[in-house]
Amino acid sequence: MVYSFLLASWGTSGNLGPLLTAARRLQRRGHSVRIMADPEMQREVAAAGFDFVCWRRAPIGIEADPTCFSDMRDWFQKAVFGPAPAYAADIHDEIGRVPTDAVVAIDMLFGAVLGAEAAGVPIAMLSPHVSLRPLPGIPPATSGLVQPQTPEERIATAAANEDWVCFLNQFLSLLNEARAGLGLSGLASTVNLFERADRYLLAISRTFDFAADLLPDNVRYVGPLLEQPNWSKSWNAPWPVDPNRPRVLVACSSGAQGQDDLVQRIISALGTLDVYAVATIGPHVDAGKLVAPTNVHLLHGAPHDAVMKEVCLVVTQGGHGTVSRGLINGLPQLVLPNGRDQGDNAARVVSRGAGLRLPPSASEAEIAGAVSRLLQEPCYRAAARRLGDGIKAEIAASGLVDELEAMVAKRRIVGSAT
């Protein structure tokens, strides 16, 4: 059967990338795909060969992923729950405009679940990071905790998960108000929304992730979705001719996280070492305000898959895509988490022995010391290679398209029976 899929992206290009990888896989299987996203993403979507649909009511640009907020609660209010009715309305209208067999939405788009549910269309929530949904035995998102090993640690993890549920329940009235506006019944808890999705797809490596005690019926691991965007295909290596000098990639976040000072400290630290480095600073750091040492080359972006084949270490804020690519290339990593889920990725890198973690406030001397240790101690590279081999095997065996096809087929069988 050939199906029509509507894929919905949110926020930055960091979320669009995994969604485009999913779109390509669906297209190769013969399915029709269109993508709803921020207007800034239209060129990239068109270059990938997919029909583009712009958000109409929902926030776009910096309003979709606001940088002006007082704390995490304020961010979730502004980015996730406040605009949920607008996202729901846009999804519902688009389903009505073009016949749609299923919706696949980045998991932050809670409103997309409402819109699809109201339209009677199956939906998969796609999580290209550590699970936003609490899973028993795994520390919750944004906690930065490690896999519990002792009874005391298991108690602490369970308490952290309960705290996460309570945090999300602060927005339950907003969520239920949005549901009522679409004629949907209220939920007893915000996390019940994850159960309303036909699939909750974890687009991360099970080898990389911590192990849950059990997975809910609709949760599946489908492996990282890491195809490179079109804008980053070209690469002209700036390395001087010196094959004996270690090469380092500094890979900064594509989101706006106030990372300017952190980037400066990283490149200044590298300036004290006998290395060459390329720093991809992203769209939100002003290169003109950075003072780059002579051994550090600044770029706004570059194809990390290509660059990583030429370096022996990655220094990163800890975005899931960068971390996964580094491991696939067998590269140890220094992670300085500076954003919402980056600490969770750092905890997994360190627990697997594939790198080191420093706070984003680390000094130049601390950063230089950690880089030197990662370059000199081969155990980190060996661990990264082992972990990377496991991730590559999962990508090759990904059941993403099979799961999406089964989701639609099951809903049709249930519908015909009733």
C-alpha positions in Angstrom: 0.0 0.0 0.0 1.1 3.6 -0.7 0.3 6.1 1.9 0.3 9.9 2.2 2.3 11.2 5.2 2.4 14.7 6.7 5.6 15.3 8.6 5.7 18.2 11.0 8.9 19.9 12.2 9.5 22.3 15.0 12.0 25.0 15.8 15.5 24.8 14.4 17.2 22.9 11.5 18.4 20.4 14.2 14.9 19.0 14.3 14.3 19.3 10.6 17.3 17.0 9.7 16.0 13.8 11.4 12.6 14.5 9.9 14.0 14.8 6.4 15.9 11.5 6.9 12.6 9.9 7.8 10.9 11.5 4.7 13.6 10.1 2.4 13.1 6.6 3.7 9.3 6.9 3.3 9.8 8.2 -0.2 12.2 5.4 -1.2 9.4 3.0 -0.1 7.0 4.7 -2.5 5.0 6.8 -0.1 3.9 10.4 -0.7 5.4 12.9 1.8 4.9 16.6 2.5 6.6 18.6 5.3 5.1 21.3 7.5 7.8 23.5 9.0 9.0 27.0 9.7 9.2 29.2 6.5 13.0 29.4 7.0 13.1 25.7 6.3 11.4 25.9 2.9 14.6 26.0 0.8 16.0 23.0 2.5 12.8 21.0 2.2 12.4 22.0 -1.5 16.1 21.0 -2.2 15.3 17.6 -0.7 12.5 17.2 -3.2 9.4 17.4 -0.9 6.3 19.5 -0.9 6.5 22.3 1.7 3.7 23.5 3.9 4.2 26.5 6.2 2.8 26.8 9.7 -0.1 29.3 9.5 -1.2 30.0 13.0 1.6 28.4 15.0 4.7 30.5 16.0 7.6 30.6 13.6 11.2 31.8 13.9 12.4 32.8 17.3 8.9 32.7 18.6 8.8 28.9 18.0 12.0 28.3 20.1 12.2 31.4 22.3 15.5 32.6 23.7 13.8 35.0 26.1 12.6 33.0 29.1 13.1 33.0 32.8 13.4 29.3 33.5 12.4 25.9 32.0 8.8 26.2 33.1 8.6 29.5 31.2 10.2 28.0 28.1 7.7 25.1 28.0 4.9 27.5 28.5 6.0 29.6 25.6 7.2 26.9 23.2 5.1 23.8 23.8 1.9 24.3 25.7 0.9 27.9 25.0 1.0 27.5 21.2 -0.5 23.9 21.3 -3.9 25.1 20.0 -2.3 26.8 17.1 -0.2 23.8 16.1 -3.3 21.6 16.5 -5.4 23.8 14.3 -2.7 24.0 11.6 -2.3 20.2 11.5 -6.1 19.6 11.5 -6.6 22.1 8.7 -3.8 20.6 6.6 -5.3 17.1 7.0 -8.5 18.5 5.7 -6.8 20.3 2.8 -5.0 17.2 1.5 -6.0 13.6 2.2 -3.6 12.3 4.8 -3.0 8.7 6.0 -0.7 9.6 8.9 1.2 12.3 10.7 4.7 12.1 12.0 5.7 15.0 14.3 8.7 16.0 16.3 7.8 15.0 19.9 7.8 18.6 21.2 4.8 19.3 19.0 2.1 18.2 21.5 -0.4 20.2 19.5 0.2 18.1 16.5 -1.0 15.0 18.5 -4.2 16.9 19.3 -4.8 18.0 15.6 -4.3 14.5 14.3 -6.4 12.9 17.0 -9.3 15.3 16.3 -9.0 14.5 12.6 -9.0 10.7 13.3 -5.6 10.3 11.7 -2.9 8.1 13.2 0.2 9.9 14.5 3.7 9.0 15.4 5.7 11.2 17.8 9.3 11.2 16.7 11.9 11.8 19.4 15.4 12.6 17.9 16.9 12.8 21.4 16.6 11.2 24.8 13.0 10.3 25.5 10.8 13.2 26.6 8.4 10.5 27.8 9.3 9.2 31.2 10.4 5.6 31.0 10.8 3.3 34.1 14.4 2.8 35.1 15.8 5.6 32.9 16.5 9.1 34.3 14.1 11.6 32.8 14.9 14.1 30.1 16.9 17.2 31.2 18.0 15.5 34.4 21.6 14.7 33.3 21.5 11.7 35.6 23.3 8.4 34.9 21.8 4.9 34.7 21.0 3.8 38.2 23.1 0.9 39.5 22.3 0.7 43.2 18.9 0.5 45.1 19.5 4.1 46.3 20.1 5.3 42.7 17.0 3.5 41.5 15.0 5.4 44.2 16.5 8.6 43.1 15.7 7.9 39.4 12.1 7.0 40.3 11.8 10.3 42.3 13.3 12.3 39.4 10.8 10.7 37.0 7.9 11.6 39.3 9.2 15.2 39.5 9.2 15.3 35.7 5.6 14.1 35.6 4.7 16.7 38.2 6.5 19.4 36.1 4.6 18.5 33.0 1.3 18.4 35.0 1.7 22.1 35.6 0.5 22.5 32.1 -2.4 20.0 32.2 -5.1 22.6 32.3 -3.7 24.3 29.2 -3.5 21.0 27.4 -7.0 20.0 28.4 -8.4 23.4 27.3 -6.8 22.9 23.9 -8.3 19.4 23.7 -11.7 20.6 24.7 -11.5 23.2 21.9 -11.2 20.3 19.4 -13.9 18.2 21.0 -11.5 15.8 22.6 -11.8 14.4 26.1 -9.6 15.6 28.9 -6.5 13.8 30.2 -5.8 12.8 33.8 -2.1 13.6 33.4 -0.1 15.4 30.8 2.0 12.3 30.2 -1.2 10.5 29.1 -0.7 12.4 25.8 2.1 10.1 24.9 -0.4 7.2 25.0 -2.7 9.0 22.5 0.0 8.6 19.9 0.0 5.4 17.8 3.7 5.3 18.0 6.4 7.0 20.1 9.5 6.5 18.0 12.9 7.0 19.7 15.3 8.1 16.9 18.3 7.4 19.0 20.5 4.3 19.5 19.4 1.7 22.0 23.1 0.9 22.4 23.8 4.5 23.3 20.7 5.0 25.5 20.3 3.8 29.0 18.2 0.6 29.5 14.5 0.9 30.6 12.9 -1.6 32.9 10.2 -2.0 30.2 8.9 -0.1 27.2 5.3 1.0 26.8 3.4 -0.8 24.0 3.7 2.1 21.5 7.4 2.9 22.1 10.0 1.7 19.5 13.7 2.4 19.0 14.4 3.2 15.3 18.0 4.4 15.5 19.4 7.8 14.8 18.3 9.7 11.7 21.5 11.4 10.5 21.5 12.1 6.8 23.3 15.4 6.1 21.3 18.5 5.0 21.9 19.8 1.5 23.4 23.1 2.6 26.3 21.2 4.2 27.4 19.0 1.3 30.5 20.9 0.2 33.8 20.8 2.2 37.1 22.4 1.5 39.5 21.2 4.2 41.4 24.2 5.6 44.1 22.0 7.3 47.7 23.0 6.9 50.0 20.3 5.6 51.2 18.6 8.8 49.9 15.0 9.2 51.5 14.6 12.6 49.5 17.3 14.3 46.2 16.2 15.9 43.0 17.7 14.3 40.0 18.6 16.4 36.4 19.5 15.5 34.5 22.0 17.6 30.8 21.5 16.9 28.5 24.1 18.4 24.7 24.0 18.7 22.5 25.1 15.8 20.1 26.7 18.4 20.4 30.0 20.2 21.7 29.1 23.7 23.8 32.1 24.6 27.0 30.0 23.8 29.2 32.9 22.6 31.4 33.0 25.7 31.6 29.2 25.8 32.8 29.0 22.2 35.4 31.7 22.9 36.8 29.7 25.9 36.9 26.5 23.8 38.8 28.0 20.9 41.1 29.9 23.3 41.9 26.7 25.1 42.7 25.0 21.8 45.0 27.9 21.0 47.3 26.7 23.9 47.6 23.2 22.4 49.6 21.7 19.6 46.5 20.9 17.5 44.7 22.2 14.4 41.0 22.8 14.8 37.9 23.7 12.8 35.0 25.2 14.8 31.5 25.2 13.3 29.9 27.9 15.3 26.4 27.7 13.9 24.0 30.5 12.9 23.6 32.2 16.3 27.3 33.0 17.1 28.8 36.1 15.7 32.2 35.2 14.3 33.2 38.8 14.2 33.1 38.9 18.0 35.3 35.9 18.4 39.1 36.0 18.7 40.3 32.9 17.0 43.9 31.6 17.6 45.9 31.0 14.5 45.4 27.2 14.8 41.6 27.4 14.8 39.6 28.0 11.7 36.0 29.3 12.1 33.1 28.3 10.0 29.4 28.8 10.4 28.7 25.3 9.2 30.3 22.3 7.5 29.4 18.7 6.7 30.3 17.0 9.9 30.3 13.5 8.4 33.1 14.6 6.1 35.0 16.7 8.7 34.9 13.8 11.3 36.7 11.5 8.9 39.7 13.9 9.2 39.8 14.6 12.9 40.6 12.6 16.1 38.4 14.4 18.6 35.1 16.3 18.9 34.5 19.1 21.3 30.7 19.7 21.5 27.8 21.2 23.5 26.2 17.7 23.3 23.5 17.8 20.6 22.3 14.3 19.8 23.1 14.5 16.1 26.7 15.6 16.7 27.3 13.1 19.5 25.9 10.3 17.4 27.9 11.2 14.3 31.1 11.5 16.4 30.6 8.0 17.8 29.8 6.5 14.4 33.2 7.8 13.3 34.9 6.4 16.4 35.7 9.8 17.9 36.1 10.4 21.6 34.2 13.6 22.7 34.5 16.4 25.2 31.0 17.5 26.0 30.2 20.9 27.6 26.3 20.7 27.8 24.7 24.1 27.5 21.1 23.3 26.6 18.0 21.3 27.5 18.9 17.7 26.6 22.6 18.0 26.1 23.4 17.0 29.7 21.5 13.7 29.1 23.7 13.0 26.0 26.8 13.9 28.0 25.8 11.4 30.8 25.6 8.6 28.2 28.9 9.4 26.5 30.7 9.4 29.9 29.0 6.3 31.2 30.1 4.4 28.1 33.7 5.6 28.5 33.6 7.4 25.2 34.5 10.9 26.4 34.6 13.5 29.2 32.2 16.0 30.5 32.8 19.5 31.7 30.4 22.2 32.9 29.7 25.0 30.4 31.5 27.3 32.9 34.8 25.4 32.6 37.9 27.5 32.3 40.3 27.5 29.4 42.8 25.5 31.4 40.2 22.8 32.3 39.1 22.5 28.7 42.7 22.3 27.5 43.4 19.6 30.1 40.4 17.5 29.1 41.3 17.7 25.4 44.9 16.7 26.1 43.7 13.7 28.1 41.3 12.5 25.4 44.1 12.8 22.8 46.6 10.9 24.9 44.6 8.1 26.5 43.5 5.5 23.9 40.8 3.9 26.0 38.4 6.7 25.0 38.8 6.1 21.3 38.4 2.4 21.8 35.2 2.9 23.7 33.9 5.3 21.1 34.6 2.8 18.3 32.8 0.0 20.1 29.8 2.2 20.7 29.9 3.5 17.1 29.8 0.0 15.7 26.6 -0.7 17.7 25.0 2.5 16.5 25.8 1.8 12.8 24.3 -1.7 13.1 21.1 -0.2 14.5 20.9 2.3 11.7 21.3 -0.4 9.1 18.5 -2.4 10.7 16.1 0.5 11.4 12.4 -0.4 11.4 11.2 3.2 11.1 9.3 2.8 7.8 7.9 -0.6 8.8 6.6 0.8 12.1 4.9 3.7 10.3 3.3 1.5 7.7 2.1 -0.9 10.4 0.7 2.0 12.3 -1.5 3.1 9.4 -2.5 -0.5 8.5 -3.6 -1.2 12.1 -5.7 1.9 12.3 -7.4 0.9 9.0 -8.1 -2.6 10.2 -9.6 -1.2 13.5 -11.6 1.4 11.5 -13.1 -1.2 9.2 -14.0 -3.5 12.1 -16.0 -0.7 13.7 
